[in-house]
Each structure stands twice: as C-alpha cells, then as structure tokens.
C-alpha cells in the first residue's frame, strides 16, 4: 500500500505518541516535574488576569468568583488531559494507569481514622497560621496587584452586598469547596508524585514545595502550606494511598467552605 503521509505529516502524527510516552513514563526527570507542577499555576494567574477578573468585575461580583473561574479554566482541561492519557493507555477515557496510588492498600477503618486526623490537622493548623500569612504578606508581598490580596481569606469578599456574597459562595461551594481540590489531588498526588517516587523521601518534600509554590496567586501562604500539607502528602507517598490526601485536602476545603457559606448566609461574618 502506498504511504500517503509526507515526511512532515508522519513526523507530526508521531509527536503525540512521544508526548504520551514522556508523560506516562514511570519516572519524570526533576526538571520535567518542576515544569508540570508550576505551569498550571502560571496559567491560572494568566486566566485570572486576562479572562476571569475582567468578566467578574464587569458583572459586579466579588473578586473571589474570578479566582474560581480561573481555576476552572485551567484545572478542567488538566482533568481532561489525564483522561486523554488514559484513553491512550487503556483505549477509553479513564484514570487507570494514569493516576497512581489508587489500589486502596490501607483498611477502610484505618484510612477513615487517618483522614479524620488529617482534616483536623489541616483545618486547625491552617487557621492558626493565618497570622504568619498576614506577616509574610505585609512584609514582602504588599506589591502584589491582585484585588483583595492579603493574609485573610475574607479579603476577597470585602465590600460587597450580602446578596452578592451569598450567590458567590453558593456558586463557588461545589467548585472551590470540593471539585477543584479533587482535580488537584488527582494531578499533583496521583499523577506527579508517583513519577518522582525514585527520589525516595525527596519525593513528598519536592511535591509539597512545588504544590505550595504553584499557588502563585497567594505566595505569602507558601510557608504555612508547607507546614499543614506535608504530613498528608508524606503519608500518601509512604502508604501509596491517594485517599489520604483526597480526604485531607478536598475534605478540609469542603468543611471550611461550608462553614464559611453558612456564616455568610446568616450574616455571621
């Protein structure tokens, strides 16, 4: 049969396979892993500045909604990218073979207790470190141009009517309160962390540092994130069970987002 592909076309057709092989390799090089950790954060900031912020300001809603929109713009394609890799590996859209640490090696009762402890740890420690966030912000990051920037999470909501705050929180609750943190766990802990496991103890350290830095929109929170995130990430790496960080991160986010939404609805804050 005659080969109808020109050399250029053949080369182009081969590129996606090489990309898939690179991304699905059992090991990622440190430079590749750094890029894969940090590029989504840079894209989120770009999506905020050029799309989400102008849109949300135009409709007059709290700027907190703009960050939720920016996160959706970037993290939704990240999830579809993982599913696309699964299609190349499995022949169908799936996370199997793409997202690791899903074999559930820890017994259900034990993992439930561990998750409960991690939720308490993350919630209590993150709230107790807010003064540190404020100090770092006022000392180093007052130049950051984002509206509502500051050590307190409520600064993104200040100055808006009660009705707009309620609508914003109800819209954002299923997104920033669960779905978006879940996608982050699939990507950072399920996709990236297993592929730097050859670094041994350096794997959870690097993953924690890069995930903290990935939050380019809130660099003053990097130090506190290192403290309250590391135990959960270390346990995921140590036990090969992503349920731990899924329970800790989306679980804590859902708890705090729900409490915050209720408080705003009833005018408590």
matplotlib code that plots the C-alpha trace (Angstrom):
import matplotlib.pyplot as plt

x = [0.0, 1.3, 2.3, 0.3, 1.8, 4.5, 7.6, 6.3, 2.9, 4.3, 6.5, 3.6, 1.5, 4.2, 4.6, 1.5, 2.7, 6.1, 4.4, 2.2, 5.2, 7.0, 4.1, 3.2, 6.7, 7.2, 9.8, 9.8, 13.0, 13.2, 13.2, 10.1, 8.4, 9.1, 7.5, 4.5, 4.0, 4.3, 3.0, -0.7, -0.2, 1.2, -1.8, -4.3, -2.8, -2.9, -6.5, -7.4, -5.8, -7.0, -10.3, -11.8, -11.0, -12.4, -15.5, -16.3, -15.7, -18.0, -20.8, -20.1, -19.5, -16.9, -13.4, -13.3, -15.5, -12.8, -10.3, -12.8, -13.4, -9.7, -9.2, -12.0, -10.5, -7.2, -8.0, -10.9, -8.5, -6.0, -8.6, -9.5, -5.8, -5.4, -8.4, -6.9, -3.7, -5.9, -7.5, -4.1, -3.1, -6.5, -8.4, -11.0, -11.2, -10.1, -7.7, -6.5, -2.7, -2.5, -3.4, -1.5, -1.8, -5.4, -5.1, -6.5, -3.9, -5.0, -8.0, -11.2, -11.4, -7.8, -7.9, -11.1, -9.4, -6.3, -8.3, -10.2, -6.9, -5.6, -8.7, -8.4, -4.7, -5.1, -8.1, -6.6, -3.1, -4.1, -6.3, -3.7, -1.1, -3.2, -1.1, 2.0, 0.3, -0.5, 3.0, 4.6, 2.1, 2.7, 6.5, 7.1, 4.0, 2.0, 3.1, 1.0, -1.5, -4.4, -7.6, -8.4, -4.8, -4.0, -3.4, -7.1, -9.4, -12.2, -10.3, -11.6, -15.1, -14.9, -17.1, -19.9, -23.6, -24.9, -26.9, -23.9, -21.8, -24.4, -24.7, -20.9, -20.4, -23.2, -21.7, -18.2, -19.0, -19.1, -16.1, -13.5, -15.0, -14.5, -14.3, -11.2, -9.2, -10.1, -8.7, -5.6, -5.2, -5.6, -2.9, -0.4, -0.6, -1.9, -0.1, 3.0, 4.0, 4.3, 6.5, 9.1, 9.0, 12.5, 13.7, 12.6, 12.0, 12.7, 9.5, 7.0, 9.3, 9.6, 5.9, 4.9, 7.3, 6.2, 2.5, 2.8, 4.7, 2.1, -0.3, 1.3, -1.8, -1.0, 2.8, 2.5, 0.9, 3.7, 5.3, 2.0, 1.2, 4.5, 3.5, -0.1, 0.2, 3.4, 2.0, -0.8, 1.5, 4.1, 1.5, 0.2, 3.8, 4.6, 1.4, 0.7, -2.9, -4.3, -7.4, -5.5, -4.8, -8.2, -9.8, -7.5, -7.5, -11.0, -12.4, -10.9, -11.8, -15.4, -15.6, -14.3, -16.2, -19.5, -18.9, -18.0, -21.1, -23.4, -21.8, -22.3, -25.9, -26.8, -24.8, -22.3, -19.3]
y = [0.0, 3.4, 5.6, 8.8, 10.5, 13.0, 13.0, 16.2, 14.7, 11.5, 13.4, 15.4, 12.2, 10.7, 13.6, 13.0, 9.4, 10.7, 13.2, 10.4, 8.2, 11.1, 11.9, 8.3, 7.2, 5.6, 8.3, 12.0, 13.9, 16.7, 19.5, 18.0, 17.5, 21.1, 22.3, 20.1, 21.3, 25.0, 25.7, 25.2, 27.8, 30.3, 29.6, 30.1, 33.6, 34.4, 33.2, 35.4, 38.5, 38.2, 36.5, 36.0, 39.3, 41.5, 39.3, 39.2, 43.0, 43.6, 41.8, 43.3, 40.2, 39.6, 39.0, 35.6, 34.4, 35.4, 33.0, 30.2, 30.9, 31.0, 27.7, 26.1, 27.4, 25.6, 22.6, 21.3, 20.9, 19.3, 16.7, 16.1, 15.8, 13.0, 11.2, 11.7, 10.0, 7.2, 6.8, 6.3, 3.8, 1.9, 2.5, 4.5, 7.7, 6.5, 7.4, 3.9, 3.7, 7.5, 8.4, 6.2, 5.2, 4.0, 0.4, 1.1, -0.7, 0.7, -0.9, 1.2, 1.7, 2.8, 5.1, 6.8, 7.5, 8.8, 11.1, 12.4, 13.2, 14.9, 17.0, 18.2, 18.9, 20.8, 22.8, 23.8, 24.4, 26.4, 28.7, 29.0, 30.1, 32.9, 35.4, 34.1, 34.6, 38.2, 38.8, 37.5, 39.4, 42.7, 42.2, 41.0, 41.0, 44.2, 45.0, 42.1, 43.7, 41.2, 42.8, 41.5, 40.2, 39.7, 37.1, 36.6, 34.6, 37.1, 40.0, 38.7, 39.2, 42.6, 45.5, 43.6, 43.3, 40.4, 39.0, 39.0, 37.3, 34.6, 33.9, 33.8, 31.4, 29.1, 29.1, 28.5, 25.9, 22.8, 24.2, 25.6, 23.5, 20.1, 19.6, 21.8, 20.4, 16.9, 17.6, 19.0, 15.8, 13.6, 15.6, 16.5, 13.5, 10.8, 11.7, 13.6, 12.3, 8.6, 9.5, 11.1, 8.3, 7.4, 10.4, 8.5, 10.9, 13.7, 13.0, 14.2, 17.1, 18.2, 17.7, 19.7, 22.6, 22.8, 22.5, 25.3, 27.5, 26.6, 28.9, 32.0, 34.0, 33.8, 33.5, 34.7, 31.4, 29.2, 28.8, 27.8, 25.4, 23.6, 23.0, 21.9, 20.0, 17.9, 15.3, 14.3, 14.2, 12.2, 9.7, 9.3, 8.6, 6.3, 4.3, 4.6, 5.6, 8.8, 8.5, 10.2, 13.4, 13.4, 13.2, 15.8, 18.5, 18.4, 17.3, 20.3, 22.6, 21.4, 21.7, 25.3, 26.4, 25.0, 26.7, 30.0, 29.8, 29.2, 32.0, 34.4, 33.3, 34.0, 37.2, 36.0, 37.4]
z = [0.0, -0.9, 2.1, 1.6, 4.6, 3.7, 6.0, 7.7, 8.3, 9.5, 12.0, 13.2, 13.7, 15.8, 18.1, 20.3, 21.0, 22.1, 24.4, 25.8, 26.4, 28.1, 30.4, 31.2, 31.9, 35.3, 36.1, 35.4, 35.5, 38.1, 35.5, 33.8, 37.2, 38.2, 35.0, 35.3, 38.9, 38.2, 34.7, 35.7, 38.4, 35.9, 33.6, 36.4, 37.0, 33.3, 33.1, 36.0, 34.7, 31.1, 31.4, 34.8, 36.5, 33.7, 33.4, 37.1, 37.5, 34.6, 36.3, 39.6, 41.7, 44.4, 43.0, 44.8, 42.0, 39.5, 41.1, 41.0, 37.3, 36.6, 38.4, 36.4, 33.1, 33.8, 36.0, 33.9, 30.9, 33.3, 34.2, 30.6, 29.9, 32.4, 30.9, 27.4, 28.6, 30.0, 26.6, 25.0, 27.7, 28.1, 24.9, 26.7, 28.8, 32.2, 35.1, 35.3, 34.7, 34.8, 38.4, 40.8, 44.5, 43.9, 45.0, 48.5, 50.5, 53.8, 55.5, 55.4, 59.1, 59.4, 56.4, 57.8, 61.1, 59.3, 57.1, 60.1, 61.8, 58.7, 58.3, 61.9, 61.4, 58.2, 59.4, 62.8, 61.7, 58.6, 60.6, 63.4, 60.8, 59.4, 61.4, 59.7, 56.3, 57.3, 58.5, 55.3, 53.2, 54.9, 55.0, 51.4, 49.2, 49.5, 46.0, 44.6, 42.2, 42.7, 44.2, 47.6, 48.2, 51.8, 54.6, 55.3, 53.0, 53.6, 51.9, 48.5, 49.8, 51.5, 50.3, 48.5, 49.3, 51.3, 48.4, 46.1, 48.7, 49.2, 45.5, 45.1, 47.9, 46.8, 43.2, 44.5, 47.1, 44.9, 42.9, 45.3, 48.1, 46.5, 42.8, 42.1, 45.1, 44.0, 40.5, 42.1, 44.1, 41.0, 39.2, 41.9, 44.2, 41.8, 38.5, 39.5, 42.9, 41.9, 39.0, 41.3, 43.8, 42.8, 44.7, 47.9, 50.8, 48.4, 46.5, 49.1, 50.0, 46.4, 45.8, 48.8, 48.0, 44.4, 45.1, 47.6, 45.2, 42.4, 44.2, 42.5, 43.3, 47.1, 47.6, 51.2, 52.1, 50.9, 54.3, 56.1, 53.3, 53.7, 57.4, 57.0, 53.7, 54.3, 56.7, 54.3, 51.3, 53.1, 54.2, 50.6, 49.4, 52.4, 52.1, 48.3, 49.1, 47.5, 49.6, 52.4, 50.6, 48.9, 52.3, 53.8, 51.0, 49.4, 52.8, 54.7, 51.8, 51.8, 55.6, 55.7, 52.6, 54.0, 57.4, 55.6, 53.4, 56.3, 58.2, 55.3, 54.6, 58.3, 58.4, 61.0, 59.1]

ax = plt.figure().add_subplot(projection="3d")
ax.plot(x, y, z, "-o")
ax.set_aspect("equal")
plt.show()
